[in-house]
Amino acid sequence: MNVLLDNFPAFRDGFIGTVSITAVSSVIALVLGVAIAGFRVSPVPPLRYFGTAWVTLMRNTPLTLLFLIFFFVVPEILFPGMSPFVLGSLALGFYTSSFVCEAVRSGINTVPLGQAEAARSIGMTFAQTLRIVVLPQATRTVIPPLSSIFIALTKNSAIAGAFSNAELFGWQKLMSDKGYDIIPVFIWVALGYLVVTFTISGLFRLLERRMEVAR
Amino acid sequence: MSASVLYDAPGPKARVRNRIYAVVGTLAIAALILVSVLRLADKGHLAPEMWDIFNYSGIRQNIADAVLATLKAFGLAAVGSLVLGVLLAVGRLSDHQPIRWAATTFIELFRSLPLLITIYAIWVGFLTDHSMWALAAGLSVYNGCVQAEVLRAGINSVPRGQSEAAYALGMSKTQVMVTVLMPQAIRSMLPTIISQLVVTLKDTSLGFIILYPELLQTARLIASNTQVNGQYPYVSTIVVIGTIYIAMCLVLSALATWIEKRGRRAKTGIKVAPGVQTDGISTVDDIPAANPGGAGGAGTGADGADGTDVTKS
């Protein structure tokens, strides 16, 4: 208990750090993932190849290596002096985008072919088909895997702590450097993460229930 | 191509439009790559000297040692996680409530914690002088929990009649598990199990936090200890190391895909789960999601998903 009470401000900062990096990179992953999924299902071959290459590369690279790339290579290409928070969120977001992309793509593929055919045969345009018929059905199948992906993202955000971001893993490291017993530190950090992941899975379950429609 | 939900087989007008998109898209992507390369070349990262460092036998030896170290940790973690996975899966399906309860708690706790936290705690708390064993132990605990869930989904996907028949023959519960359920579960889940091993292989890179000299840690050391033209060769090192990682992972993934295809060819009536990399997330949840609609969803998915409400907690 002492570990927490004596160092509460640091713990709170760590917790907020975990939450904010998770939130920012979730948004990046979602936007990028949906865009890449769009590439992968598009009728234009070069875009499809690009999407496939993206997913293959991102999924087979260790996240830690991706962090290394973002911290040492990307600043050279873009502009130097970006904050660790930005770089960390980008690395996490890029990595997770490949998983989001695959979830969205398989979601679109689950919509029976007849649905879109029927929509087209009653004269709907492409945009209408997508908006009114396909996407609402795809969204529902995508929600459960997305929930797992965002929980994995939360867990992966710990790596950002090893790259000079203030978050819970950083706190764990700091406390053990200060000589506190690792077990209580571990328990508090674990609780911190459990709170975040519980919240995410709760939100998604709520969403799932709201979007539930018998098919 | 016309088999997509989203568009018809293109007519003449659409074909022209698609060709325009193709050209524009290719140009945009090429421009992006070109700008990056030019910027890197500008800063001298692509100078030949930067890549020359890989001609030194010392650095080559370092990388070879690092690959070996990575594979060693991976091998230990693979064996450890599979053994632990089998034990935990059996524990979760045990008839004795305390065992079931303990296994469930263990799985849910360690699966929902970041692996990094676990590895670090094991390293600091128990195995400070043995970073390889700390890394292997951490990986085994985390991946063992995931593999346990995969196996459990596999066991649940074996048709009920199989175990009923085995019990009717007078087999004991252990015999049923070992000779009837486990082999079929492992067979149907092999692609998923191997995909999880890909995740395990990628996660060995977390060893750099506990200073285990695996590939990534070595890469960092090489890049930060050598100076060429007054710069650190991060770009060339990362390209080389990244290629090695991607190659290793692709080989394992290819194995999973191959087994999945073979499994689908055999007519055993037991569905083979697709080898989709889940990043060690929920597994059971993902199996129906990855192969939903159509024939999937039913087999491994629906059965495995019962009472699992995975991920969470």
Interface residues (C-beta under 8 A of the other chain):
Chain A: V41 S42 P43 V44 P45 P46 L47 F50 T56 L57 R59 N60 T61 P62 L63 T64 L65 L68 I69 F72 V73 E76 I77 F99 E102 A103 S106 I108 N109 T110 V111 P112 L113 Q115 A116 R120 F126 T129 L130 V134 T141 P144 P145 S147 S148 I149 I151 A152 T154 K155 N156 S157 A158 I159 G161 A162 L168 F169 Q172 K173 S176 I182 I183 V185 F186 V189 A190 Y193 L194 T197 F198 S201 G202
Chain B: M1 A3 S4 V5 L6 Y7 D8 P10 A14 N18 Y21 A22 G25 T26 I29 V35 S36 R39 L40 K43 H45 L109 S112 L113 P114 L115 L116 I117 Y120 A121 V124 G125 V198 K202 D203 T204 S205 L206 F208 I209 L216 A219 R220 A223 Y232 Y234 V235 I238 I241 G242 Y245 I246 C249 L250 S253 V276 Q277 T278 D279 G280 I281 S282 D285 D286 A289 A290 N291 P292 G293 V310 T311 K312 S313
